[in-house]
Amino acid sequence: MRVETDGTTSHLRALSAPSVPLAQAALNAVTQWKWTPELCGNTPVKFESVISVFYASRL
């Protein structure tokens, strides 16, 4: 994924997931996250990152 200078995410994709619905749910959740962009001096810059989303079933 990419974190933009305003802290939003873009270019998200699931590398693997137990199912397509869970992959979509993870992507939907991450798009709602707000990040603090990296700084170069005092200027926000875009950065790319890989994150892991863990699944747990509730019985």
C-alpha positions in Angstrom: 0.0 0.0 0.0 1.0 3.6 -0.3 0.5 6.3 2.3 -0.1 9.6 0.7 1.1 13.0 2.0 -2.3 13.6 3.6 -2.2 10.3 5.5 -4.7 8.4 3.3 -4.0 5.1 1.7 -3.9 4.1 -1.9 -2.6 1.3 -4.2 -3.9 -1.4 -1.8 -3.9 -5.0 -2.7 -4.2 -8.3 -0.9 -1.2 -10.6 -1.3 -3.0 -13.6 0.2 -6.2 -14.3 2.2 -8.3 -17.2 3.3 -11.1 -16.1 1.0 -12.0 -13.2 -1.3 -14.6 -11.8 1.2 -12.0 -11.6 3.9 -9.5 -10.0 1.6 -12.1 -7.4 0.7 -13.0 -6.8 4.3 -9.4 -6.2 5.2 -8.9 -3.8 2.3 -12.0 -1.9 3.3 -10.8 -1.6 6.9 -7.3 -0.4 5.9 -8.8 2.3 3.6 -10.4 3.8 6.7 -7.1 4.1 8.6 -5.4 7.5 8.9 -1.6 7.4 8.9 1.0 10.0 9.8 3.1 10.5 6.6 6.9 10.3 6.7 8.7 13.6 6.7 11.7 14.7 4.7 12.7 17.8 6.6 9.3 19.4 7.4 7.7 18.2 4.1 5.3 15.2 4.2 6.3 12.5 1.6 4.5 9.4 0.3 5.8 6.0 1.4 5.0 2.4 0.6 4.5 -0.3 3.2 3.3 -3.9 3.6 1.0 -4.7 6.5 -0.4 -7.9 7.8 -4.1 -8.3 8.8 -4.7 -11.4 11.1 -8.0 -13.2 11.1 -9.6 -15.0 14.1 -12.9 -16.9 14.1 -15.3 -16.4 16.9 -17.2 -19.6 17.8 
